[in-house]
Each structure stands twice: as structure tokens, then as C-alpha cells.
Amino acid sequence: MAAKTERTFIAVKPDGVQRGLIGEIVKRFEQKGFRLVAMKFLQASEDLLKQHYIDLKDRPFYPGLVKYMSSGPVAAMVWEGLNVVKTGRVMLGETNPADSKPGTIRGDFCIEVGSSERADETQSAVTASGGGCCCLGTPSFNSSGRHLYRYTSTDFARTFLNDQNISDAVE
């Protein structure tokens, strides 16, 4: 299968922002040869996050996940390059931090977040969301468009959607 130029949505989660990891994450994507097309720093609303994580709404950690993701600002980014969706996912590492290899973003920057003292709903959600993992990436090209549209203004979303053949991405 031939490589193709595409765009993807990557976000630095509240813990990654708080820990000052935005620059390091941007650096890694740039060093890989990807181009940062757009970036927006924002406080995600609970309504947006409920939509973003709609597939997890029946899971016991869902309320805590929404609370965690709304606990601080996120950095929403659009990256462009050859096979950026698949390569970006590899660069991020496994969703479960314990399974992420050194050299991946999660392997290098995830922190242990579980403890017997903090086994509350929010802590379970942090762990379930890749706990202390600082970033998220979309699993497919079309989901990139949907996530970006939710996280950003229409003008910012057009940056992603421009010249992309993904009319269903913002449904």
C-alpha cells in the first residue's frame, strides 16, 4: 500500500500540559517530518468531552474520565504527513502505559497514577484513559475529523478538513 499524505488530530491532555510536555511532543512529531498545520490551546467543556468519549458512556469510569479531561487545558493539534495517522499512533505508544515501549511518547512520559489511597472514580478514569499519559491520538483518519471538529471552532476545523476527502468526518 502506497504512503499517502493525510492529517490527524493529536491532543496533549491536562496532565501533559501541566507537566510542560507540549514542546517535547511537538518536537517529536516535527523530528519525524510531520508538519504542524494548526494548534489550539483550550479548556474542553464537559459537553464536548461527553461527545468525545461517547463510546465509553456505559463504562464505570466515564464520569471520572470527563471530570479528569475537563480538569485543565488541552493542546489540540492538527498534524500532516505521509501516513501520519498510523505513524502518530505508533509514536504515542499503547493506550495502557504499562504496555508502551521506551521511545514512545507514552513509554517515556507516562507516570504511574494508581494507588490504594486514590482509587476514586477520577483516578480510575485517568488510568482508563491512558492514565497520566499526557496525550491522545485518533485511531483513524475519519475519527480525526470528528474529534477535531468537536475540540475546535469551525474555522480551526476547516484547517483540518481543507482538501481532505472526508465529508462524513463532521457528522
VMD Tcl script that builds the backbone (N, CA, C; Angstrom):
set m [mol new atoms 513]
animate dup $m
set s [atomselect $m all]
$s set {name element resname resid chain x y z} {
  {N N MET 1 A 0.847 -1.181 0.000}
  {CA C MET 1 A 0.000 0.000 0.000}
  {C C MET 1 A 0.890 1.242 0.000}
  {N N ALA 2 A 0.608 2.156 -0.887}
  {CA C ALA 2 A 1.415 3.362 -1.013}
  {C C ALA 2 A 1.152 4.328 0.123}
  {N N ALA 3 A 2.213 5.030 0.523}
  {CA C ALA 3 A 2.076 6.047 1.566}
  {C C ALA 3 A 1.269 7.211 1.023}
  {N N LYS 4 A 0.493 7.838 1.887}
  {CA C LYS 4 A -0.291 8.989 1.454}
  {C C LYS 4 A -0.221 10.092 2.488}
  {N N THR 5 A -0.287 11.318 1.983}
  {CA C THR 5 A -0.309 12.466 2.876}
  {C C THR 5 A -1.718 12.572 3.440}
  {N N GLU 6 A -1.795 12.719 4.742}
  {CA C GLU 6 A -3.076 12.846 5.414}
  {C C GLU 6 A -2.894 13.720 6.643}
  {N N ARG 7 A -3.981 13.975 7.327}
  {CA C ARG 7 A -3.945 14.780 8.545}
  {C C ARG 7 A -4.556 13.994 9.693}
  {N N THR 8 A -4.106 14.310 10.908}
  {CA C THR 8 A -4.640 13.644 12.085}
  {C C THR 8 A -4.749 14.622 13.242}
  {N N PHE 9 A -5.556 14.236 14.212}
  {CA C PHE 9 A -5.777 15.021 15.418}
  {C C PHE 9 A -5.010 14.381 16.570}
  {N N ILE 10 A -4.181 15.174 17.233}
  {CA C ILE 10 A -3.437 14.755 18.423}
  {C C ILE 10 A -3.695 15.827 19.480}
  {N N ALA 11 A -3.926 15.408 20.713}
  {CA C ALA 11 A -4.124 16.383 21.787}
  {C C ALA 11 A -3.237 16.042 22.976}
  {N N VAL 12 A -2.716 17.066 23.607}
  {CA C VAL 12 A -1.989 16.904 24.862}
  {C C VAL 12 A -3.025 17.080 25.967}
  {N N LYS 13 A -3.140 16.057 26.817}
  {CA C LYS 13 A -4.138 16.047 27.887}
  {C C LYS 13 A -3.742 16.999 29.021}
  {N N PRO 14 A -4.683 17.266 29.946}
  {CA C PRO 14 A -4.386 18.200 31.037}
  {C C PRO 14 A -3.108 17.898 31.814}
  {N N ASP 15 A -2.816 16.624 32.089}
  {CA C ASP 15 A -1.603 16.324 32.851}
  {C C ASP 15 A -0.353 16.617 32.027}
  {N N GLY 16 A -0.406 16.402 30.718}
  {CA C GLY 16 A 0.729 16.717 29.855}
  {C C GLY 16 A 0.976 18.211 29.765}
  {N N VAL 17 A -0.119 18.974 29.719}
  {CA C VAL 17 A 0.004 20.438 29.713}
  {C C VAL 17 A 0.619 20.897 31.031}
  {N N GLN 18 A 0.084 20.394 32.143}
  {CA C GLN 18 A 0.572 20.791 33.466}
  {C C GLN 18 A 2.051 20.442 33.644}
  {N N ARG 19 A 2.485 19.335 33.088}
  {CA C ARG 19 A 3.871 18.883 33.230}
  {C C ARG 19 A 4.812 19.533 32.206}
  {N N GLY 20 A 4.279 20.395 31.345}
  {CA C GLY 20 A 5.120 21.115 30.390}
  {C C GLY 20 A 5.620 20.259 29.240}
  {N N LEU 21 A 4.797 19.319 28.772}
  {CA C LEU 21 A 5.234 18.387 27.735}
  {C C LEU 21 A 4.823 18.764 26.313}
  {N N ILE 22 A 4.104 19.854 26.143}
  {CA C ILE 22 A 3.642 20.232 24.803}
  {C C ILE 22 A 4.832 20.358 23.845}
  {N N GLY 23 A 5.847 21.083 24.241}
  {CA C GLY 23 A 7.004 21.307 23.375}
  {C C GLY 23 A 7.707 20.020 22.979}
  {N N GLU 24 A 7.870 19.107 23.925}
  {CA C GLU 24 A 8.531 17.833 23.635}
  {C C GLU 24 A 7.719 16.994 22.661}
  {N N ILE 25 A 6.402 17.004 22.819}
  {CA C ILE 25 A 5.544 16.239 21.914}
  {C C ILE 25 A 5.572 16.853 20.518}
  {N N VAL 26 A 5.490 18.168 20.435}
  {CA C VAL 26 A 5.591 18.853 19.145}
  {C C VAL 26 A 6.941 18.532 18.498}
  {N N LYS 27 A 8.001 18.596 19.270}
  {CA C LYS 27 A 9.351 18.319 18.772}
  {C C LYS 27 A 9.438 16.926 18.140}
  {N N ARG 28 A 8.874 15.938 18.807}
  {CA C ARG 28 A 8.949 14.569 18.285}
  {C C ARG 28 A 8.224 14.436 16.954}
  {N N PHE 29 A 7.062 15.050 16.832}
  {CA C PHE 29 A 6.334 14.971 15.563}
  {C C PHE 29 A 7.081 15.729 14.460}
  {N N GLU 30 A 7.647 16.876 14.810}
  {CA C GLU 30 A 8.419 17.627 13.816}
  {C C GLU 30 A 9.670 16.860 13.398}
  {N N GLN 31 A 10.350 16.243 14.351}
  {CA C GLN 31 A 11.552 15.479 14.025}
  {C C GLN 31 A 11.234 14.284 13.136}
  {N N LYS 32 A 10.033 13.770 13.225}
  {CA C LYS 32 A 9.612 12.655 12.377}
  {C C LYS 32 A 9.312 13.131 10.960}
  {N N GLY 33 A 9.225 14.448 10.792}
  {CA C GLY 33 A 8.984 15.001 9.466}
  {C C GLY 33 A 7.554 15.436 9.227}
  {N N PHE 34 A 6.721 15.384 10.255}
  {CA C PHE 34 A 5.344 15.828 10.111}
  {C C PHE 34 A 5.266 17.342 10.260}
  {N N ARG 35 A 4.226 17.898 9.679}
  {CA C ARG 35 A 4.049 19.350 9.690}
  {C C ARG 35 A 2.863 19.706 10.583}
  {N N LEU 36 A 3.101 20.626 11.526}
  {CA C LEU 36 A 2.033 21.125 12.385}
  {C C LEU 36 A 1.217 22.120 11.574}
  {N N VAL 37 A -0.036 21.762 11.286}
  {CA C VAL 37 A -0.906 22.584 10.453}
  {C C VAL 37 A -1.661 23.600 11.294}
  {N N ALA 38 A -2.077 23.187 12.496}
  {CA C ALA 38 A -2.832 24.078 13.374}
  {C C ALA 38 A -2.719 23.569 14.804}
  {N N MET 39 A -2.854 24.508 15.731}
  {CA C MET 39 A -2.795 24.160 17.143}
  {C C MET 39 A -3.673 25.144 17.906}
  {N N LYS 40 A -4.402 24.628 18.878}
  {CA C LYS 40 A -5.269 25.481 19.691}
  {C C LYS 40 A -5.190 25.018 21.139}
  {N N PHE 41 A -4.988 25.954 22.027}
  {CA C PHE 41 A -4.939 25.712 23.464}
  {C C PHE 41 A -6.316 26.037 24.005}
  {N N LEU 42 A -6.976 25.081 24.657}
  {CA C LEU 42 A -8.330 25.336 25.104}
  {C C LEU 42 A -8.689 24.537 26.345}
  {N N GLN 43 A -9.700 25.015 27.033}
  {CA C GLN 43 A -10.297 24.297 28.149}
  {C C GLN 43 A -11.508 23.574 27.578}
  {N N ALA 44 A -11.451 22.251 27.518}
  {CA C ALA 44 A -12.545 21.471 26.947}
  {C C ALA 44 A -13.735 21.459 27.905}
  {N N SER 45 A -14.911 21.700 27.370}
  {CA C SER 45 A -16.123 21.692 28.194}
  {C C SER 45 A -16.562 20.253 28.463}
  {N N GLU 46 A -17.361 20.079 29.502}
  {CA C GLU 46 A -17.881 18.742 29.805}
  {C C GLU 46 A -18.743 18.230 28.660}
  {N N ASP 47 A -19.522 19.114 28.028}
  {CA C ASP 47 A -20.357 18.689 26.902}
  {C C ASP 47 A -19.498 18.152 25.754}
  {N N LEU 48 A -18.434 18.845 25.421}
  {CA C LEU 48 A -17.534 18.392 24.364}
  {C C LEU 48 A -16.928 17.037 24.723}
  {N N LEU 49 A -16.487 16.904 25.960}
  {CA C LEU 49 A -15.848 15.660 26.387}
  {C C LEU 49 A -16.824 14.494 26.426}
  {N N LYS 50 A -18.058 14.758 26.793}
  {CA C LYS 50 A -19.068 13.704 26.775}
  {C C LYS 50 A -19.281 13.200 25.352}
  {N N GLN 51 A -19.240 14.105 24.383}
  {CA C GLN 51 A -19.335 13.705 22.972}
  {C C GLN 51 A -18.083 12.953 22.535}
  {N N HIS 52 A -16.930 13.450 22.920}
  {CA C HIS 52 A -15.656 12.833 22.528}
  {C C HIS 52 A -15.583 11.390 23.015}
  {N N TYR 53 A -16.011 11.145 24.228}
  {CA C TYR 53 A -15.931 9.816 24.842}
  {C C TYR 53 A -17.266 9.079 24.838}
  {N N ILE 54 A -18.150 9.410 23.899}
  {CA C ILE 54 A -19.490 8.830 23.855}
  {C C ILE 54 A -19.457 7.296 23.809}
  {N N ASP 55 A -18.446 6.721 23.182}
  {CA C ASP 55 A -18.333 5.263 23.089}
  {C C ASP 55 A -18.080 4.614 24.449}
  {N N LEU 56 A -17.662 5.396 25.414}
  {CA C LEU 56 A -17.346 4.866 26.748}
  {C C LEU 56 A -18.419 5.189 27.781}
  {N N LYS 57 A -19.531 5.759 27.348}
  {CA C LYS 57 A -20.529 6.279 28.287}
  {C C LYS 57 A -21.091 5.237 29.256}
  {N N ASP 58 A -21.073 3.972 28.885}
  {CA C ASP 58 A -21.611 2.936 29.768}
  {C C ASP 58 A -20.551 2.323 30.672}
  {N N ARG 59 A -19.326 2.770 30.563}
  {CA C ARG 59 A -18.245 2.232 31.393}
  {C C ARG 59 A -18.273 2.929 32.756}
  {N N PRO 60 A -17.910 2.229 33.816}
  {CA C PRO 60 A -17.994 2.818 35.159}
  {C C PRO 60 A -17.075 4.028 35.362}
  {N N PHE 61 A -16.014 4.134 34.588}
  {CA C PHE 61 A -15.075 5.247 34.766}
  {C C PHE 61 A -15.433 6.482 33.950}
  {N N TYR 62 A -16.496 6.417 33.142}
  {CA C TYR 62 A -16.861 7.522 32.251}
  {C C TYR 62 A -17.014 8.874 32.964}
  {N N PRO 63 A -17.782 8.967 34.054}
  {CA C PRO 63 A -17.923 10.283 34.715}
  {C C PRO 63 A -16.577 10.843 35.186}
  {N N GLY 64 A -15.736 9.992 35.731}
  {CA C GLY 64 A -14.424 10.437 36.189}
  {C C GLY 64 A -13.511 10.834 35.043}
  {N N LEU 65 A -13.649 10.152 33.912}
  {CA C LEU 65 A -12.850 10.483 32.729}
  {C C LEU 65 A -13.191 11.889 32.235}
  {N N VAL 66 A -14.479 12.176 32.162}
  {CA C VAL 66 A -14.914 13.514 31.747}
  {C C VAL 66 A -14.396 14.556 32.737}
  {N N LYS 67 A -14.492 14.243 34.031}
  {CA C LYS 67 A -14.006 15.169 35.067}
  {C C LYS 67 A -12.498 15.413 34.911}
  {N N TYR 68 A -11.740 14.342 34.728}
  {CA C TYR 68 A -10.286 14.468 34.546}
  {C C TYR 68 A -9.930 15.311 33.324}
  {N N MET 69 A -10.564 15.015 32.194}
  {CA C MET 69 A -10.226 15.723 30.962}
  {C C MET 69 A -10.659 17.186 30.994}
  {N N SER 70 A -11.606 17.521 31.864}
  {CA C SER 70 A -12.022 18.923 31.984}
  {C C SER 70 A -11.304 19.622 33.140}
  {N N SER 71 A -10.346 18.937 33.756}
  {CA C SER 71 A -9.653 19.492 34.929}
  {C C SER 71 A -8.599 20.543 34.581}
  {N N GLY 72 A -8.285 20.686 33.320}
  {CA C GLY 72 A -7.292 21.665 32.895}
  {C C GLY 72 A -7.295 21.791 31.397}
  {N N PRO 73 A -6.500 22.708 30.862}
  {CA C PRO 73 A -6.486 22.918 29.421}
  {C C PRO 73 A -5.837 21.762 28.664}
  {N N VAL 74 A -6.193 21.659 27.383}
  {CA C VAL 74 A -5.583 20.710 26.466}
  {C C VAL 74 A -5.002 21.485 25.288}
  {N N ALA 75 A -4.049 20.881 24.608}
  {CA C ALA 75 A -3.488 21.458 23.381}
  {C C ALA 75 A -3.938 20.580 22.228}
  {N N ALA 76 A -4.872 21.078 21.421}
  {CA C ALA 76 A -5.399 20.341 20.266}
  {C C ALA 76 A -4.561 20.693 19.048}
  {N N MET 77 A -4.114 19.662 18.323}
  {CA C MET 77 A -3.217 19.892 17.185}
  {C C MET 77 A -3.660 19.121 15.947}
  {N N VAL 78 A -3.371 19.674 14.793}
  {CA C VAL 78 A -3.550 19.002 13.514}
  {C C VAL 78 A -2.159 18.787 12.931}
  {N N TRP 79 A -1.835 17.535 12.634}
  {CA C TRP 79 A -0.548 17.174 12.038}
  {C C TRP 79 A -0.777 16.619 10.651}
  {N N GLU 80 A 0.148 16.907 9.742}
  {CA C GLU 80 A 0.039 16.462 8.354}
  {C C GLU 80 A 1.318 15.747 7.948}
  {N N GLY 81 A 1.159 14.695 7.141}
  {CA C GLY 81 A 2.328 13.995 6.625}
  {C C GLY 81 A 1.962 12.652 6.039}
  {N N LEU 82 A 2.953 11.946 5.541}
  {CA C LEU 82 A 2.745 10.630 4.970}
  {C C LEU 82 A 2.368 9.641 6.074}
  {N N ASN 83 A 1.216 9.023 5.915}
  {CA C ASN 83 A 0.721 8.029 6.886}
  {C C ASN 83 A 0.763 8.519 8.330}
  {N N VAL 84 A 0.445 9.790 8.546}
  {CA C VAL 84 A 0.547 10.386 9.874}
  {C C VAL 84 A -0.397 9.747 10.898}
  {N N VAL 85 A -1.536 9.218 10.458}
  {CA C VAL 85 A -2.463 8.604 11.416}
  {C C VAL 85 A -1.816 7.373 12.047}
  {N N LYS 86 A -1.387 6.457 11.214}
  {CA C LYS 86 A -0.790 5.217 11.722}
  {C C LYS 86 A 0.533 5.494 12.436}
  {N N THR 87 A 1.390 6.280 11.831}
  {CA C THR 87 A 2.693 6.572 12.432}
  {C C THR 87 A 2.530 7.330 13.742}
  {N N GLY 88 A 1.586 8.263 13.797}
  {CA C GLY 88 A 1.327 9.012 15.027}
  {C C GLY 88 A 0.900 8.095 16.156}
  {N N ARG 89 A 0.067 7.115 15.839}
  {CA C ARG 89 A -0.365 6.157 16.859}
  {C C ARG 89 A 0.820 5.346 17.384}
  {N N VAL 90 A 1.710 4.955 16.495}
  {CA C VAL 90 A 2.906 4.214 16.907}
  {C C VAL 90 A 3.791 5.097 17.791}
  {N N MET 91 A 3.950 6.363 17.403}
  {CA C MET 91 A 4.768 7.293 18.185}
  {C C MET 91 A 4.198 7.499 19.581}
  {N N LEU 92 A 2.873 7.526 19.698}
  {CA C LEU 92 A 2.240 7.718 21.001}
  {C C LEU 92 A 2.459 6.512 21.905}
  {N N GLY 93 A 2.395 5.310 21.352}
  {CA C GLY 93 A 2.516 4.096 22.152}
  {C C GLY 93 A 1.160 3.519 22.475}
  {N N GLU 94 A 1.173 2.458 23.249}
  {CA C GLU 94 A -0.058 1.760 23.619}
  {C C GLU 94 A -0.897 2.615 24.567}
  {N N THR 95 A -2.214 2.440 24.496}
  {CA C THR 95 A -3.108 3.175 25.381}
  {C C THR 95 A -2.808 2.869 26.845}
  {N N ASN 96 A -2.533 1.623 27.144}
  {CA C ASN 96 A -2.151 1.240 28.502}
  {C C ASN 96 A -0.677 1.587 28.685}
  {N N PRO 97 A -0.374 2.523 29.567}
  {CA C PRO 97 A 1.013 2.965 29.734}
  {C C PRO 97 A 1.986 1.822 30.041}
  {N N ALA 98 A 1.528 0.815 30.748}
  {CA C ALA 98 A 2.406 -0.305 31.102}
  {C C ALA 98 A 2.849 -1.089 29.873}
  {N N ASP 99 A 2.075 -1.004 28.790}
  {CA C ASP 99 A 2.404 -1.720 27.560}
  {C C ASP 99 A 3.185 -0.871 26.563}
  {N N SER 100 A 3.403 0.391 26.887}
  {CA C SER 100 A 4.112 1.299 25.977}
  {C C SER 100 A 5.616 1.123 26.101}
  {N N LYS 101 A 6.261 1.019 24.956}
  {CA C LYS 101 A 7.706 0.799 24.924}
  {C C LYS 101 A 8.465 2.110 25.124}
  {N N PRO 102 A 9.671 2.016 25.702}
  {CA C PRO 102 A 10.543 3.187 25.770}
  {C C PRO 102 A 10.774 3.722 24.352}
  {N N GLY 103 A 10.843 5.028 24.243}
  {CA C GLY 103 A 10.993 5.661 22.939}
  {C C GLY 103 A 9.687 6.186 22.390}
  {N N THR 104 A 8.559 5.640 22.903}
  {CA C THR 104 A 7.261 6.196 22.528}
  {C C THR 104 A 6.940 7.329 23.503}
  {N N ILE 105 A 6.023 8.174 23.123}
  {CA C ILE 105 A 5.655 9.294 23.997}
  {C C ILE 105 A 5.103 8.780 25.320}
  {N N ARG 106 A 4.204 7.820 25.254}
  {CA C ARG 106 A 3.640 7.272 26.493}
  {C C ARG 106 A 4.680 6.469 27.262}
  {N N GLY 107 A 5.534 5.753 26.557}
  {CA C GLY 107 A 6.580 4.980 27.217}
  {C C GLY 107 A 7.574 5.854 27.961}
  {N N ASP 108 A 7.822 7.042 27.423}
  {CA C ASP 108 A 8.789 7.948 28.038}
  {C C ASP 108 A 8.182 8.896 29.066}
  {N N PHE 109 A 6.912 9.245 28.903}
  {CA C PHE 109 A 6.345 10.301 29.740}
  {C C PHE 109 A 5.179 9.897 30.628}
  {N N CYS 110 A 4.625 8.700 30.460}
  {CA C CYS 110 A 3.521 8.294 31.326}
  {C C CYS 110 A 4.026 8.147 32.747}
  {N N ILE 111 A 3.166 8.494 33.664}
  {CA C ILE 111 A 3.508 8.352 35.074}
  {C C ILE 111 A 2.556 7.359 35.703}
  {N N GLU 112 A 2.984 6.741 36.755}
  {CA C GLU 112 A 2.116 5.822 37.481}
  {C C GLU 112 A 1.084 6.657 38.225}
  {N N VAL 113 A -0.165 6.279 38.086}
  {CA C VAL 113 A -1.211 7.084 38.705}
  {C C VAL 113 A -2.052 6.322 39.706}
  {N N GLY 114 A -1.894 5.029 39.795}
  {CA C GLY 114 A -2.739 4.262 40.707}
  {C C GLY 114 A -2.128 4.142 42.089}
  {N N SER 115 A -2.964 4.194 43.098}
  {CA C SER 115 A -2.514 3.917 44.457}
  {C C SER 115 A -3.723 3.516 45.278}
  {N N SER 116 A -3.482 2.772 46.312}
  {CA C SER 116 A -4.604 2.317 47.129}
  {C C SER 116 A -5.300 3.483 47.810}
  {N N GLU 117 A -4.579 4.569 47.994}
  {CA C GLU 117 A -5.172 5.733 48.658}
  {C C GLU 117 A -6.076 6.539 47.734}
  {N N ARG 118 A -5.840 6.409 46.396}
  {CA C ARG 118 A -6.602 7.228 45.464}
  {C C ARG 118 A -7.326 6.372 44.446}
  {N N ALA 119 A -8.084 5.432 44.892}
  {CA C ALA 119 A -8.813 4.552 43.987}
  {C C ALA 119 A -10.211 5.104 43.727}
  {N N ASP 120 A -10.328 6.411 43.645}
  {CA C ASP 120 A -11.634 7.019 43.424}
  {C C ASP 120 A -12.002 6.991 41.940}
  {N N GLU 121 A -13.185 7.491 41.635}
  {CA C GLU 121 A -13.725 7.484 40.279}
  {C C GLU 121 A -12.832 8.228 39.293}
  {N N THR 122 A -12.332 9.379 39.679}
  {CA C THR 122 A -11.482 10.153 38.786}
  {C C THR 122 A -10.176 9.420 38.526}
  {N N GLN 123 A -9.581 8.852 39.561}
  {CA C GLN 123 A -8.327 8.136 39.382}
  {C C GLN 123 A -8.515 6.937 38.461}
  {N N SER 124 A -9.596 6.207 38.612}
  {CA C SER 124 A -9.872 5.081 37.725}
  {C C SER 124 A -10.009 5.557 36.289}
  {N N ALA 125 A -10.634 6.714 36.108}
  {CA C ALA 125 A -10.800 7.267 34.769}
  {C C ALA 125 A -9.474 7.691 34.173}
  {N N VAL 126 A -8.614 8.277 34.979}
  {CA C VAL 126 A -7.296 8.675 34.489}
  {C C VAL 126 A -6.552 7.438 34.013}
  {N N THR 127 A -6.591 6.385 34.795}
  {CA C THR 127 A -5.937 5.144 34.418}
  {C C THR 127 A -6.557 4.580 33.148}
  {N N ALA 128 A -7.873 4.572 33.057}
  {CA C ALA 128 A -8.557 4.026 31.887}
  {C C ALA 128 A -8.292 4.840 30.633}
  {N N SER 129 A -8.016 6.119 30.785}
  {CA C SER 129 A -7.775 6.958 29.613}
  {C C SER 129 A -6.306 6.950 29.214}
  {N N GLY 130 A -5.542 6.040 29.768}
  {CA C GLY 130 A -4.122 6.012 29.477}
  {C C GLY 130 A -3.397 6.744 30.581}
  {N N GLY 131 A -3.958 6.711 31.743}
  {CA C GLY 131 A -3.558 7.395 32.948}
  {C C GLY 131 A -2.228 8.093 32.981}
  {N N GLY 132 A -2.250 9.357 33.214}
  {CA C GLY 132 A -1.034 10.133 33.300}
  {C C GLY 132 A -0.253 10.102 32.008}
  {N N CYS 133 A -0.955 9.822 30.927}
  {CA C CYS 133 A -0.298 9.596 29.641}
  {C C CYS 133 A -0.118 10.835 28.805}
  {N N CYS 134 A -0.579 11.915 29.210}
  {CA C CYS 134 A -0.283 13.213 28.628}
  {C C CYS 134 A -0.835 13.465 27.235}
  {N N CYS 135 A -1.250 12.465 26.476}
  {CA C CYS 135 A -1.686 12.753 25.110}
  {C C CYS 135 A -2.709 11.739 24.620}
  {N N LEU 136 A -3.410 12.113 23.566}
  {CA C LEU 136 A -4.327 11.206 22.905}
  {C C LEU 136 A -4.191 11.399 21.415}
  {N N GLY 137 A -4.475 10.361 20.682}
  {CA C GLY 137 A -4.450 10.407 19.228}
  {C C GLY 137 A -5.631 9.651 18.687}
  {N N THR 138 A -6.085 10.030 17.521}
  {CA C THR 138 A -7.241 9.369 16.941}
  {C C THR 138 A -6.825 8.074 16.249}
  {N N PRO 139 A -7.696 7.063 16.317}
  {CA C PRO 139 A -7.357 5.758 15.763}
  {C C PRO 139 A -7.522 5.646 14.256}
  {N N SER 140 A -8.194 6.605 13.633}
  {CA C SER 140 A -8.397 6.524 12.184}
  {C C SER 140 A -8.508 7.916 11.604}
  {N N PHE 141 A -8.401 7.978 10.291}
  {CA C PHE 141 A -8.473 9.254 9.592}
  {C C PHE 141 A -9.817 9.935 9.806}
  {N N ASN 142 A -10.919 9.207 9.636}
  {CA C ASN 142 A -12.239 9.823 9.800}
  {C C ASN 142 A -12.505 10.237 11.236}
  {N N SER 143 A -12.037 9.468 12.208}
  {CA C SER 143 A -12.256 9.886 13.587}
  {C C SER 143 A -11.437 11.126 13.902}
  {N N SER 144 A -10.322 11.332 13.207}
  {CA C SER 144 A -9.553 12.564 13.387}
  {C C SER 144 A -10.414 13.775 13.084}
  {N N GLY 145 A -11.140 13.722 11.981}
  {CA C GLY 145 A -12.010 14.834 11.615}
  {C C GLY 145 A -13.110 15.066 12.630}
  {N N ARG 146 A -13.703 13.997 13.115}
  {CA C ARG 146 A -14.770 14.137 14.110}
  {C C ARG 146 A -14.240 14.744 15.408}
  {N N HIS 147 A -13.094 14.238 15.886}
  {CA C HIS 147 A -12.521 14.758 17.126}
  {C C HIS 147 A -12.122 16.218 16.970}
  {N N LEU 148 A -11.499 16.534 15.875}
  {CA C LEU 148 A -11.068 17.908 15.656}
  {C C LEU 148 A -12.250 18.851 15.621}
  {N N TYR 149 A -13.302 18.451 14.950}
  {CA C TYR 149 A -14.474 19.301 14.842}
  {C C TYR 149 A -15.071 19.562 16.218}
  {N N ARG 150 A -15.041 18.557 17.089}
  {CA C ARG 150 A -15.578 18.728 18.436}
  {C C ARG 150 A -14.707 19.652 19.275}
  {N N TYR 151 A -13.412 19.543 19.130}
  {CA C TYR 151 A -12.496 20.269 20.002}
  {C C TYR 151 A -12.268 21.718 19.605}
  {N N THR 152 A -12.647 22.087 18.427}
  {CA C THR 152 A -12.208 23.376 17.931}
  {C C THR 152 A -13.330 24.147 17.274}
  {N N SER 153 A -13.044 25.402 17.008}
  {CA C SER 153 A -14.020 26.220 16.309}
  {C C SER 153 A -14.136 25.742 14.871}
  {N N THR 154 A -15.198 26.146 14.212}
  {CA C THR 154 A -15.410 25.762 12.832}
  {C C THR 154 A -14.250 26.211 11.945}
  {N N ASP 155 A -13.706 27.407 12.169}
  {CA C ASP 155 A -12.584 27.883 11.354}
  {C C ASP 155 A -11.363 26.985 11.533}
  {N N PHE 156 A -11.090 26.594 12.747}
  {CA C PHE 156 A -9.954 25.720 13.008}
  {C C PHE 156 A -10.194 24.355 12.367}
  {N N ALA 157 A -11.417 23.851 12.469}
  {CA C ALA 157 A -11.743 22.554 11.873}
  {C C ALA 157 A -11.574 22.592 10.364}
  {N N ARG 158 A -11.880 23.723 9.739}
  {CA C ARG 158 A -11.700 23.828 8.289}
  {C C ARG 158 A -10.236 23.659 7.896}
  {N N THR 159 A -9.314 24.047 8.768}
  {CA C THR 159 A -7.897 23.827 8.502}
  {C C THR 159 A -7.631 22.345 8.311}
  {N N PHE 160 A -8.249 21.540 9.137}
  {CA C PHE 160 A -8.087 20.093 9.033}
  {C C PHE 160 A -8.801 19.556 7.804}
  {N N LEU 161 A -10.025 19.994 7.595}
  {CA C LEU 161 A -10.864 19.429 6.553}
  {C C LEU 161 A -10.503 19.926 5.164}
  {N N ASN 162 A -9.798 21.038 5.062}
  {CA C ASN 162 A -9.423 21.598 3.776}
  {C C ASN 162 A -8.677 20.562 2.941}
  {N N ASP 163 A -9.135 20.375 1.714}
  {CA C ASP 163 A -8.506 19.449 0.775}
  {C C ASP 163 A -8.526 18.003 1.238}
  {N N GLN 164 A -9.359 17.675 2.186}
  {CA C GLN 164 A -9.454 16.293 2.643}
  {C C GLN 164 A -10.777 15.717 2.138}
  {N N ASN 165 A -10.760 14.489 1.724}
  {CA C ASN 165 A -11.950 13.833 1.223}
  {C C ASN 165 A -12.619 13.068 2.358}
  {N N ILE 166 A -13.139 13.803 3.323}
  {CA C ILE 166 A -13.764 13.153 4.476}
  {C C ILE 166 A -15.063 13.879 4.844}
  {N N SER 167 A -15.975 13.903 3.916}
  {CA C SER 167 A -17.217 14.638 4.156}
  {C C SER 167 A -17.990 14.095 5.347}
  {N N ASP 168 A -17.797 12.816 5.688}
  {CA C ASP 168 A -18.538 12.264 6.829}
  {C C ASP 168 A -17.823 12.518 8.141}
  {N N ALA 169 A -16.689 13.161 8.118}
  {CA C ALA 169 A -15.888 13.318 9.333}
  {C C ALA 169 A -16.513 14.260 10.356}
  {N N VAL 170 A -17.431 15.103 9.948}
  {CA C VAL 170 A -18.003 16.053 10.889}
  {C C VAL 170 A -19.487 15.779 11.142}
  {N N GLU 171 A -19.908 14.567 10.864}
  {CA C GLU 171 A -21.306 14.219 11.131}
  {C C GLU 171 A -21.569 14.122 12.608}
}
mol reanalyze $m
mol bondsrecalc $m
mol representation Tube
mol addrep $m
